[in-house]
Amino acid sequence: MTMKTIWTRRQYLGALGGTILALQGGLTESHSAEKRIRKLIVPQGPGGTVDIIGRAFTDFIQQSGKTPTITENKPGAAGEIAADYVARSPADGMTLLVGNSSTMVVNPQVKKVRYDPLRDFQCLGGIVLADTIMVANASLGFKTLNDVISYARAHPGKLAFASNGVGGAFHLGMEYFQALTGTKLLHVPFNSAAQAELALVSNQVALMIANTGPVVEFIRKGKVTPLAVVGEKPSIDLPNLVIASHIIPGFVVNTWVAVYAPAATPENTAVQLNSTLNKYLKDPRGKTLFQRQGLIPIPGTLTDAARWNRQEMKTWGKIVDAVKARGAIS
């Protein structure tokens, strides 16, 4: 005999309520998946060149697509905290690193870090090559690199230079300068490029390597003297400034900003992100920012990015070895 199930009104309403809650839960879960937030992780505090570029690219992604995107600063340990965080994140294109030369090719060669920049990351593309120069406090009267070299040779250890941290690109660049010129300078590290620049302007230190954008106003006001371009290309803001390698053969210090994803990121996701990055590099808003900051866009494919990233590792490796800094920082 077939038994019929007879529900009371209370049982029916209870079952109906459970079904509605289950449906709501499913819809909420689906809605949350659609509203996942993409994060661009910046290895420095707010206000620096990397942060400014990262936030501008975040805004472009946000305005160009449906995925909510934010910038998140994770400063500390010369970028190691941020890089390690991204390396350990899911490889789904939702957590990206706005890396720079210090974090991705310099620090891993001068100290033990928890990530391998080539094994743990995929370079999605370079954003910009920084317009990088050596500058001096104007009150010291140095006009050229040769002025600095002559004084430093005559007074070993008397001139101090600033950097934005031990083992970073600006620090290693100045160590390379000393190695190539036979000079001895005193290193004064700061927690950020902005702090180092203020120390230079206030005559706490004599020299530093800096990105042109943040110091060009100090140059115009006569507080800082530009000595030479330390990159390979002429300065955007100071086109007549001498290129350092023309005076000191081999003295080239390239600094840059690029975007990275965890190594296992699917190819179609990486291609899509690379395409978005290249669109940003051509966008008028990006061009305006780059010109204002003295930055040179680096467009290219994923293959171009991987090749360029490996080459930068080798280039900086030569500098690290020249100043005997490999593994020197604990």
N, C-alpha and C positions, 0 to 999 in steps of 0.2 A: 504494500500500500504506500502510495506517495504521500509524504507529509508536506503540507503547505506551511510556509513560514508566515506567521501573522505578526506584523510589527505594530507596536503601539505608536501613538503620535509622538511621544518623547523619543523613542528609539529612531524613528524616521528623521526627526529634526536633528538628532545628534549625528546620525550618519551623513545627512546633507551638509551639516556644518563642517564635519571632518573633510568631506570632499571639497568644499569651497576653500578650506584652509590649505589643503594639499595643492589645489590649483593655484592659489595665491602664492604659495611657497615656490612652486615651479615657475610662475611668472616673474616673481621677484628675483629668483636665481638667474633666469634668462636675462632679465633687465640689467642685473649687476654685471653679467658677462659682457653685455653690450656697452656698459658704461665703465669698463676698466680704464684705469688711468695710465697713460704712458709717462715714464719718468726719465728726464735727462739729468744724470748725476754729474755735478761739477766738483772737481777735486780741490777747490779753493773756496774761500769765503766770498761773500757778496762784494761787488764793486770792481774787481779786477778784470783784465781783458778776457780771460776765459769765461768768467761769469757773465759778462756783458754779451759775448757772442752766444753762449749757451742759452741765455734768456731770449735773445732775438730769434734764434732758430726754433726755440720752443713756441714762441708766438706764431711763427710762420706755419709750423706743423698744426697748431691749434686752429688757425684760420683756414688752412687748406684742406682739412679732413674732418671726420666725425669723431675721431678719438680724442678725448680730453687729455691734454698734455701739460705737465708741470716741470719746473726746474727745481731740483733739490740739491742744496749745497752740503757736501760732506768733506769739509777740510780736515787736515791733520796728517801727520806722518808723511809729508811731502807728496800727498796724493795717494798713498798706499791704501788708506781706509776706503776711499771712493772706488778705486780700481778693484780691490778685493771684493767689495760689495757687488759690483756689476759682474765680475767673473763668476760669482756664485749664484747669480740670479737666474731664473728660468730663461732659456734661450728661445724666447717667443717674440722678440722685437719690442717688448714693452718696457725694458730697462736698458738704457743706453748710457755710455760714458762720453762726456765731452772732455776728451783727454788732451794733454799737451806734451811737448817734447820732454819736459822734466819727468812727468809721471810715466810715460810709455817707453822711452828709450834711454833716458839718462839714469834715473834712480835704480832700475833693475840691474844696471851694470856696475853701480858703485856700492850697493848694499843688498843684503838679502831681503827680498820681499816675498809676500805670500802668493804672488801671481806671476805667471810667465806671460809677458806681453805678446809673444808670437803664438804660443800654444793655447792660451786661454781666451784670446780675443780674435775677432774678425774686424779688420778696419773697413768701415763703410765708406770712407772717403775723407780726404783732407778738407777742412773748411777754409783755413787761411794760413798763409805764410806771413809771419809778423815782420814788420819793418823794424829791425833791431839795430841799435847804435850804441857806441860807447860815449859817455858824457862825463863832464867834470864840473865841479862847483866853480862858478864864474869868478869868484873872488880870488882864486888861486893863480889866475893869470895864464893857465895853459891854453894854447890855441890849437895845437896839433898833437897827434900821437907821439911824434918825435920829442916834443916838449916833455911829455909824461915819461917817456922812456929814459931820456937824459937825466931828469930829476930823480927818478926811481933808482937808476943805477948808481947815482952819486949819494943817495940817501936810502939804503936798503931798510925796508920795514917801516919807513916813516909815513908813507901814504897808505890810507885805509880805503877799502872799497866795500860797498854794500851789496847784498844779494837778498833774494826773497827766500832763502833757506839753504842749509848745508846740503850739497849734493845735487842741487838743481841746475838747470841749464845756464842761468846767469852766473852762478858760482863757478861752475866748471869752465865757462867761457873765459872768466877772468884768470883762472888758474892756467888755462891754455895760453893766454896772453903772456903771463909770467914765464912759462916754459919756453916760449918762442923768442922772448926778448931778453932773457937772462936777468929779469928783475925780481924783486921780492917785495910783496905788498902785504898789508894786514887785512884779513877778512873779517867783516862785521855782518853776521847774518841777521835777518829780520823775518818776521812771520808772514809778511806779504810784500809784494812789489810796491804797493802804495806806501807802506811804512819805510821801505828802503829809499824811495824817491824823496820823501819828506826829510829823511836824514841827510840826503845829498844836498837838498835845497838849503837846509839849515846849517850846512857846513860841519855836520858831525862826521861825515866821510868825504873823501875827495873825489871818488870815482865810482862808476857802476856801468854795467851793461843794462839797457832798458829797452822796452818797446817804445817806439817814437810817439805814438798817440798820447799816452799819459804824461809825457814830459815836454811835448812841443810847446805848450803854453809857457812853461818855465823858461824855455829857450827864447821865446819871443819877448819875455819880460826881462831878459838879460841875467837871470839867476843861474842858468845852467849853460855850459858851453858844449856844443856837439863836437866830438873829435873825429869820428869816422863811422861809417856804416860797417857793421860786422857780418852782415848777411852777404849773399852773392849778388843781389840786385840793387840798383840805386834806390835811395829813399824816395818815397812818394812825397812826403812833406818837405824834405830837404834835398832836392834833386842834384844840387851842386856839391853836396858833402862827399868827401873822398871815401873810397871803398878801402877798408883796412887791409885787405889781402894784397892791394897794390903796393902797400908799404911794408907789410909783414907777410911774406909769402906763406900761404897755407892757413892764415888766420881767418877762418870762416865759422861763424856760429849762427846756425839757422834755428829759429824757434817758430813753433807753429801750433795750431789747434786742429784736432781731427775728431771724428765721431767713431766710437767703437761699440760693438755688440758682443755678447758671449759667443764663443767660437762655434757652438753647435746650432746657431741660429739658422733656420731653413733658408735655402738659397732664394726662394721666391720672396721671402720677407726681406732678406738683405738687399735684393735687387730693387724692391719697392722703396726701401729707405734710402738707398743710394740715389734713386731717381728724385726723391723728394729733396735730398740735400743739393743735388745739382740744380734743381729748379730754384732753390733758395739762393744759390750763388749768382744766378742771373736776375733775381728779383730786384727791382729798383730800391726797395727798402734795405736789402742786404748790401747792395752796392754803396748806398749812402753811408751806412754804418762803417763799412770797410774803409772807405775814403777818409772818413772822419777819424778813424782809429789808426790809420796808416797800415792797412792790412791788404794782402794780395790774395785773392781767391784761388783755390786749388781744385778746379773741377776734374772729374775723371770717372772711369768705370771702377767696378770692384777689383778687377785685375790690376788697373793702374794703382789703386789704393794699396793693394797688397805688396806690389813691387816697390812702391815708394816707401812704405813702412819698413820693409826689410832693408832698403838702402839707408834710411835714416838710422836704423839700429847699427849698421856697419860704420857709418860716418861718425856717429857719436862714440862708437866703440874705439875708434882711433884716437879721439880726443881724450877719452877716459884713460887709455893706455899711455898716452903722451904725458899726462900729468900724474901717472902712477896712482890712479884713484880706484882701480877695479877692486871691488870688495873692501874698500878702505873704511867704509862707514858702517859701524855696528848698529 
